Amino acid sequence: GNSVTQMEGPVTLSEEAFLTINCTYTATGYPSLFWYVQYPGEGLQLLLKATKADDKGSNKGFEATYRKETTSFHLEKGSVQVSDSAVYFCALSVRGTDKLIFGTGTRLQVFP
Amino acid sequence: DTAVSQTPKYLVTQMGNDKSIKCEQNLGHDTMYWYKQDSKKFLKIMFSYNNKELIINETVPNRFSPKSPDKAHLNLHINSLELGDSAVYFCASSLMGYRTDTQYFGPGTRLTVL
């Protein structure tokens, strides 16, 4: 079946620290991969995506590379800010189903 | 301009009642979805519609009935509400429903069943 596994949180960092949130997937077929972010009390927003192997998605200083050989899509940011505190969801979509399958979410807390 | 809107934002009701949540998108998208987010933040697809036609029905109890009067609207009606229905319900839309499409989410409706 199709599934996404994310590292458990919360991840607690000081401002300007380096961030990595791990995400691995299992998929039948060739998935597209996404990172969505949910700020407190809000809906989900797309952070970045990659639709084929070796693609790198990037936005707002965040990056993730689609690694087919390791079935991974880890999220990284070189220097986090307090405003990055949110829940981050890794997700995939497979042709023929077209729904998003989400990981369990990882809460990031950044302190000044 | 709000891309995907939902009403109401909060809904508190008693067990056994019937309630509806409305969703509208002004993006011109063909596909709309309902997701449920439980208390642990886990998100799961419930339904999807493409141009008013039901595409995905993800083993949701038949007390839940989606209705799409046109491709810009997807409403969710819930009969005989149960405690376990308490959750945040998100509406979303995408251009064509392809695997590469970005899904745009509404702000959510927090349903509390007492």
HADDOCK unambig.tbl for C-alpha pairs under 7 A between the chains (distance, minus, plus):
assign (segid A and resid 32 and name CA) (segid B and resid 99 and name CA) 6.07 0.50 0.50
assign (segid A and resid 32 and name CA) (segid B and resid 100 and name CA) 5.73 0.50 0.50
assign (segid A and resid 42 and name CA) (segid B and resid 107 and name CA) 5.43 0.50 0.50
assign (segid A and resid 43 and name CA) (segid B and resid 105 and name CA) 6.06 0.50 0.50
assign (segid A and resid 43 and name CA) (segid B and resid 106 and name CA) 5.79 0.50 0.50
assign (segid A and resid 43 and name CA) (segid B and resid 107 and name CA) 4.22 0.50 0.50
assign (segid A and resid 43 and name CA) (segid B and resid 108 and name CA) 5.84 0.50 0.50
assign (segid A and resid 44 and name CA) (segid B and resid 105 and name CA) 5.71 0.50 0.50
assign (segid A and resid 45 and name CA) (segid B and resid 104 and name CA) 6.94 0.50 0.50
assign (segid A and resid 45 and name CA) (segid B and resid 105 and name CA) 6.79 0.50 0.50
assign (segid A and resid 51 and name CA) (segid B and resid 100 and name CA) 5.97 0.50 0.50
assign (segid A and resid 93 and name CA) (segid B and resid 99 and name CA) 5.02 0.50 0.50
assign (segid A and resid 94 and name CA) (segid B and resid 99 and name CA) 5.50 0.50 0.50
assign (segid A and resid 95 and name CA) (segid B and resid 98 and name CA) 6.93 0.50 0.50
assign (segid A and resid 95 and name CA) (segid B and resid 99 and name CA) 5.28 0.50 0.50
assign (segid A and resid 98 and name CA) (segid B and resid 97 and name CA) 5.69 0.50 0.50
assign (segid A and resid 98 and name CA) (segid B and resid 98 and name CA) 5.56 0.50 0.50
assign (segid A and resid 98 and name CA) (segid B and resid 99 and name CA) 4.86 0.50 0.50
assign (segid A and resid 99 and name CA) (segid B and resid 45 and name CA) 6.94 0.50 0.50
assign (segid A and resid 102 and name CA) (segid B and resid 43 and name CA) 6.27 0.50 0.50
assign (segid A and resid 104 and name CA) (segid B and resid 41 and name CA) 6.99 0.50 0.50
assign (segid A and resid 104 and name CA) (segid B and resid 42 and name CA) 5.27 0.50 0.50
assign (segid A and resid 105 and name CA) (segid B and resid 41 and name CA) 6.97 0.50 0.50
